[in-house]
């Protein structure tokens, strides 16, 4: 059920320590907001000097109030924070909001103080938001303990930035969005982002959860909480750079950035990941609007070729599909439109909207009724006739008649959508026009920018499929295995082989006698690898297709003279014909734990960068979906006369590799590259592990 945060969001009484008449102090802003709901619950202002604050008598201490206080806001200088916390706990506080800064963000000494305070709070059975936060608000319980007002609504906003929260509020207003709750996360010393997501998921008045976070704490727990929320979670985060990959020692590390990890976690958990505050409000507006669907087949409707072409590109950039409409749908559209209209997709009225605005509604009806259409994006001039007011503002002359027709068209579009509910989003040059306001008033998202409309539609589509049936969105970690004692090449091979990952026969050797003895154990051709050499292929430490023992011995002598490796591996040469080389790796992220990378492998892995990411371990059905989503996925089904490879076998091996890696937290990176996939199965040809 998660932690009980009732005392935080609906306390019986509130006190503000550090309340002040000085507008420059945060205690002034919080106290002013708290008094807005003075009739809902007792609100006590505390200032060590006493006197009056905001026209009310201030207590000199919590003890001086003379009665228990359930929630205490602390906005005092850092030196007095611990004493204020102790006073709050002594007076029976069950929730504390710490505005005061100077803790973990200030260095190791501040972190130690913060941990000690959090421990005292938890031991008392209370909860602490912050420190170093900007307060909280709950419009549903009339709790106002932040410096600014948040318009009422149904979005819970959990933010690690106060200014970004204010920007989101400003951007949300034009879309009619408001907030059920606001929490400034602060340092998350006690109450964490995960706690808040879980509580907002249970909050009936909250229909969507918006998060700005730089520090997820336990990222995998966040993903699990978001996946289980039962309502949309939209995430804006920072740190999408590649600096974290520069020091990586394996291909897997070099291919994995923080952005990849967060994107994989969000996809697995069903979280909408956005890049800017503007995109966040666009997505929230869409999620609060009409129906959602699992399909992404989108029909673009316009009354001008330029808008249609731009909208089609924007839709595809947003991950939507804009396929050509089938012949029956095109025939139905032709009966509703005139001869010059284009009906393939985009559907272009080609000026008919100026003659008959109701043609928009007729076309929308046809598209909504088509089984092959999952969503509709209407773009361009619609709204301009009603905005022109009889020819003014750029509209055609005699626009009053058209304006009335356009408003009727908007009303008919609303009726058609009610009869055949599908995602419908509108981009208009005149989004504030009366006809567009009719659409918006009925819950149809209307935007001025084409890219916003496309992103909104993407948020409303493709969400019906929660992934392969029977596969949990966020995989559970397996129990930790005994630490790997031998992280060398053959030690890793043995570990993976015991889990069912197939390898060619191989033996480790240190001299020529061992080399020849190994060669006698299996037939050629042979492979020779120099061990304990990073990126063996680049260093000339791999020799392939050595036909016999003489060729093997010659390769060994040459390699040893150049590299002087302490040991070598003699292996049976695999049949590479008709095969596709993949990479399977697992990188241990400090926030999200083991993260898998799957993609096109071999020596060109980092050059091609055709890879996909997922939280590990990766079930076979999800692994197959990742492989099918690669840019080079066509190679798996056979091209230019080559046979298809056994993708199911590859997916099963991926599950085994990622499960082993997830069970070894002492290993920072696991990698099999290449994993050779042939028509008759999959075979791991090389493996490595990088200890943490």
Buried (B, 14 or more C-beta within 10 A) or exposed (E): EBBEBBBBBBBEBBBBBBBBBEEEBBBBBBBBBBBEBEEEBBBBBBBEEEEEBBEBEBBEBBEEBEEBBBBBBBBBEBEBBBEBBBBBBEBBBBBBBBBBBBBBEBEEEBBEBBBEBBEBBEEBEBBBBBBBBBBBBBBBBBBBBBBBBBEEBBBBBBBBBBEBBBBBBEBBEEBBBBBBBBBBBBBBBBBBBBBBBBBBBEBEBBBBBBBBBEBBBBBBBBBBBBBBBEBBBBBBBBEEEEEBBEEBEBBBBBBBBBBBBBBBBBBBBBBBBBEEBBBBBBBBBBBBBBBBBEBBBBBBBBBBEEBBBBBBBBBBEBEBBBEEBEEEBBEBBEEBBEEEBBBEBBBBBBEBBBEBBBBBBBBBBBBBBBEBBBBBBBBBBBBBBBBBBBBEEEBEEEBBEBBBBBBBBBBBBBEBBEEBEBBBBBBBBBBEBBBBBBBBEBBBBBBBEBBBBBBBBBBBBBBEEEBEEEBBBBBEBBEEBEEBEEBBBBBBBBBBBEBEBBBBEBBBBEEEEBBBEBBEEBEBBBBBBBBEBEBBBEBEBBBBEBEEBEBBBEBBEEBBEEBEBEBBBBBBBBEBEBBBBBBBBBBBBEBBBBBBBBBBBBBEBEEBEBBBBBBBBBBBBBBBBBBEEBEBBEBBEBEEEBEBBBBBBBBBBBBBBBBBBBBBBBBBBBBBBBBBBBBEBBBBBBBBBBEE
